[in-house]
Amino acid sequence: MTTDMKETLRRLLEKCIAMAIEDAQKQVAGSLPTQLAWGLESFGQRGKLLTWDEVMFFLYQNGTFPRIVDVAVRGIKDERTLMWIRPSDHPYVSNFSQTWNTPKGMGPFKSVGLIAPYEIWHRPRPLSIEDLKESGERWVPRPRLRQNSIREH
């Protein structure tokens, strides 16, 4: 894989982000912020705001990339539209023919529009900017599970 593949992935992700924002905007009263924040729902990054380069680092590893990457607006955090990016747990692949590719030409990227925690998701539409800020504030790291205290025999 070459830098061309990484550049193609970057362009496809940008296109998918635009699709997700457009879909999400239809469900929100008021304009989403034009500045973006990045959240990755994988690799222990949940709840952290990442840079674009950090997101690309996780999505493109040694010439490989995820089979499927869900992309959505998750809320508003720090006055920026929070983009939620979730690579699938499948083994990484090195060829677009092995990806989701729906709609055709999107490679691994799948726009899911708007997502939010259950309590916010089920509020009447359109959601308010305040609803999205609340959703963004809920983007926090998950608590670590305690170690199993069962003793081995």
C-alpha positions as CSV (number, residue, x, y, z in Angstrom):
1,M,0.0,0.0,0.0
2,T,1.2,3.4,-0.8
3,T,0.6,7.0,0.4
4,D,-1.9,7.1,-2.4
5,M,-4.1,4.6,-0.5
6,K,-3.8,6.6,2.7
7,E,-4.8,9.7,0.7
8,T,-7.7,7.9,-0.8
9,L,-8.9,6.8,2.6
10,R,-8.6,10.4,3.9
11,R,-10.7,11.7,1.0
12,L,-13.3,9.0,1.5
13,L,-13.5,9.7,5.2
14,E,-13.9,13.4,4.5
15,K,-16.8,12.6,2.1
16,C,-18.4,10.3,4.6
17,I,-18.2,13.0,7.3
18,A,-19.9,15.5,5.0
19,M,-22.7,12.9,4.4
20,A,-23.1,12.3,8.2
21,I,-23.3,16.1,8.9
22,E,-25.8,16.6,6.2
23,D,-28.0,13.8,7.5
24,A,-27.7,14.9,11.1
25,Q,-28.5,18.5,10.3
26,K,-31.9,17.4,9.1
27,Q,-32.7,16.3,12.6
28,V,-31.5,19.3,14.5
29,A,-33.0,22.7,15.0
30,G,-30.2,25.2,14.5
31,S,-26.9,24.9,12.7
32,L,-24.2,22.5,13.7
33,P,-20.8,24.1,14.4
34,T,-18.6,24.1,11.3
35,Q,-15.5,23.3,13.4
36,L,-15.1,19.6,14.1
37,A,-13.9,17.4,17.0
38,W,-12.9,13.8,16.5
39,G,-13.9,10.9,18.7
40,L,-12.8,7.3,18.1
41,E,-14.9,4.5,19.6
42,S,-12.1,2.0,19.6
43,F,-8.6,1.3,20.7
44,G,-9.3,2.7,24.2
45,Q,-9.9,6.1,22.8
46,R,-13.6,6.5,23.9
47,G,-14.1,9.9,25.5
48,K,-10.9,11.4,24.2
49,L,-10.8,14.2,21.6
50,L,-8.3,13.3,19.0
51,T,-6.6,15.2,16.2
52,W,-7.2,14.3,12.5
53,D,-3.8,12.8,12.3
54,E,-4.4,10.6,15.3
55,V,-7.6,9.3,13.8
56,M,-5.8,8.6,10.5
57,F,-3.1,6.8,12.5
58,F,-5.6,4.4,14.0
59,L,-7.4,3.9,10.7
60,Y,-4.4,3.2,8.5
61,Q,-1.9,0.7,9.9
62,N,1.0,-0.7,7.8
63,G,-1.0,-0.5,4.5
64,T,-4.2,-1.9,6.0
65,F,-7.5,-0.4,7.2
66,P,-10.8,-1.5,8.7
67,R,-13.4,-3.4,6.7
68,I,-16.1,-1.1,8.0
69,V,-15.9,2.3,9.7
70,D,-19.2,3.8,11.1
71,V,-19.2,7.7,10.9
72,A,-21.7,9.8,12.7
73,V,-22.4,13.1,14.4
74,R,-22.3,12.3,18.1
75,G,-23.1,15.8,19.5
76,I,-21.4,19.1,20.2
77,K,-18.3,19.2,22.4
78,D,-16.3,22.3,23.2
79,E,-18.4,24.3,20.7
80,R,-17.4,21.9,17.9
81,T,-19.4,19.2,16.1
82,L,-18.2,15.9,17.6
83,M,-17.7,13.3,14.9
84,W,-17.9,9.7,16.1
85,I,-15.8,7.2,14.3
86,R,-16.0,3.5,15.0
87,P,-13.9,1.0,13.1
88,S,-15.3,-2.6,13.1
89,D,-13.6,-5.3,15.0
90,H,-12.8,-7.3,11.8
91,P,-9.2,-7.9,10.9
92,Y,-7.8,-5.0,8.9
93,V,-7.7,-5.5,5.1
94,S,-5.5,-4.1,2.3
95,N,-8.0,-4.0,-0.6
96,F,-11.2,-2.0,-1.1
97,S,-12.8,-5.1,-2.5
98,Q,-12.8,-6.5,1.1
99,T,-14.6,-3.5,2.6
100,W,-18.3,-2.5,3.2
101,N,-18.3,-0.3,0.1
102,T,-21.9,0.7,0.4
103,P,-22.8,3.0,-1.3
104,K,-20.4,1.8,-4.0
105,G,-17.2,3.8,-4.0
106,M,-17.1,4.6,-0.2
107,G,-14.7,1.8,0.7
108,P,-14.9,1.1,4.5
109,F,-16.8,4.2,5.4
110,K,-20.5,4.1,6.3
111,S,-22.4,7.2,7.3
112,V,-24.9,6.6,10.1
113,G,-26.0,10.3,10.3
114,L,-26.8,11.2,13.9
115,I,-26.3,9.1,17.0
116,A,-26.9,10.0,20.6
117,P,-27.4,8.4,24.0
118,Y,-30.7,6.6,24.4
119,E,-32.3,9.3,26.5
120,I,-31.5,12.0,24.0
121,W,-32.1,9.9,20.9
122,H,-35.8,9.4,21.9
123,R,-36.6,13.1,22.4
124,P,-38.9,14.7,19.9
125,R,-37.4,15.9,16.6
126,P,-35.9,18.2,15.7
127,L,-33.3,17.9,18.5
128,S,-32.0,21.2,19.9
129,I,-28.5,22.4,19.9
130,E,-28.7,22.0,23.7
131,D,-29.6,18.3,23.2
132,L,-26.5,17.9,21.1
133,K,-24.4,19.6,23.7
134,E,-25.7,17.3,26.3
135,S,-24.9,14.3,24.0
136,G,-21.4,15.6,23.4
137,E,-20.8,16.1,27.2
138,R,-21.7,12.4,27.7
139,W,-18.7,11.5,25.4
140,V,-16.5,10.3,28.3
141,P,-14.2,7.4,28.8
142,R,-15.9,4.2,30.0
143,P,-15.0,3.1,33.5
144,R,-12.5,0.3,33.7
145,L,-13.9,-3.0,34.8
146,R,-12.4,-4.4,38.1
147,Q,-10.2,-7.4,37.8
148,N,-12.0,-10.7,38.4
149,S,-11.5,-11.6,42.0
150,I,-12.1,-15.3,41.5
151,R,-9.1,-17.3,42.7
152,E,-7.6,-20.1,40.7
153,H,-7.5,-23.5,42.3
